[in-house]
Each structure stands twice: as structure tokens, then as C-alpha cells.
Amino acid sequence: MKLPVYKNLQKNCSFEEMENALTVLEAYAESPAVKEDERDAIGEIISNICGAIEMKSLIENGMEERDAANHFMKRVLGSIDR
């Protein structure tokens, strides 16, 4: 979980750009030629993009960037504790 990455992506990329990137990365990761360590790295990138999409959604719905980041981080940490 890399908050600076989320912030950078949500500021510089549209929802459509991030969703397109997810589609490509998911298709790439499904290839049988992709090694496990590569798949792990792709999974982390996918996770970062999903976090950025969530933060961007919160911000576009009126939440301040700092509050959106805190809200998202609390939600992620809460799901880890379960």
C-alpha cells in the first residue's frame, strides 16, 4: 500500500485511463508465460491503481484529498485486521 502512488495516480490520470491500465495488466498477468514474481509485481501495481480509483472517487464526491486518503487507509487497515 503506497499512499504517495495513489495520490499521484488520482491527480494525473482519469478514471478511464486507470481502468484501461487495469484491463491490460490483468490480461498480461493471466498469460501462462508470466513468472510468479512478475505476477506478484503486477498484483501490487493493480492494487495501487485500485486504491487510486477509490481515492479519486472519494475526492470527486466532495471529500478533501487528505480526508480521502485517511478514510481509504483506515478502510484497508480495518479489512486487514479482520
For each residue, the residues with C-beta under 8 A, 3 or more apart:
1: 47 48 51 73 76
2: 5 6 48
3: 6 7 69 73
4: 7 8
5: 2 8 9 48 51 52
6: 2 3 9 10 48 51 52 55 69 72
7: 3 4 10 11 52 55 65 69
8: 4 5 11 12 52
9: 5 6 12 13 18 48 49 52 56
10: 6 7 13 52 53 55 56 59
11: 7 8
12: 8 9
13: 9 10 17 18 21 52
14: 17 18
15: 18 19 53 56 57
16: 19 20
17: 13 14 20 21
18: 9 13 14 15 21 22 49 52 53 56
19: 15 16 22 23 53
20: 16 17 23 24
21: 13 17 18 24 25 49
22: 18 19 25 26 46 49 50
23: 19 20 26 27
24: 20 21 27 28
25: 21 22 28 29 42 45 46 49
26: 22 23 29 30 46
27: 23 24 30 31
28: 24 25 31 34 42
29: 25 26 34 38 39 42 43 46
30: 26 27 34
31: 27 28 34
32:
33:
34: 28 29 30 31 38 39 42
35: 38 39
36: 39 40
37: 40 41
38: 29 34 35 41 42
39: 29 34 35 36 42 43
40: 36 37 43 44
41: 37 38 44 45
42: 25 28 29 34 38 39 45 46
43: 29 39 40 46 47
44: 40 41 47 48
45: 25 41 42 48 49
46: 22 25 26 29 42 43 49 50
47: 1 43 44 50 51
48: 1 2 5 6 9 44 45 51 52
49: 9 18 21 22 25 45 46 52 53
50: 22 46 47 53 54
51: 1 5 6 47 48 54 55 72 76
52: 5 6 7 8 9 10 13 18 48 49 55 56
53: 10 15 18 19 49 50 56 57
54: 50 51 57 58 72
55: 6 7 10 51 52 58 59 65 68 69 72
56: 9 10 15 18 52 53 59 60
57: 15 53 54 60 61
58: 54 55 61 63 67 68 71 72
59: 10 55 56 62 63 64 65 68
60: 56 57
61: 57 58
62: 59
63: 58 59 67 68 71
64: 59 67 68
65: 7 55 59 68 69
66: 69 70
67: 58 63 64 70 71
68: 55 58 59 63 64 65 71 72
69: 3 6 7 55 65 66 72 73
70: 66 67 73 74
71: 58 63 67 68 74 75
72: 6 51 54 55 58 68 69 75 76
73: 1 3 69 70 76 77
74: 70 71 77 78
75: 71 72 78 79
76: 1 51 72 73 79 80
77: 73 74 80 81
78: 74 75 81 82
79: 75 76 82
80: 76 77
81: 77 78
82: 78 79
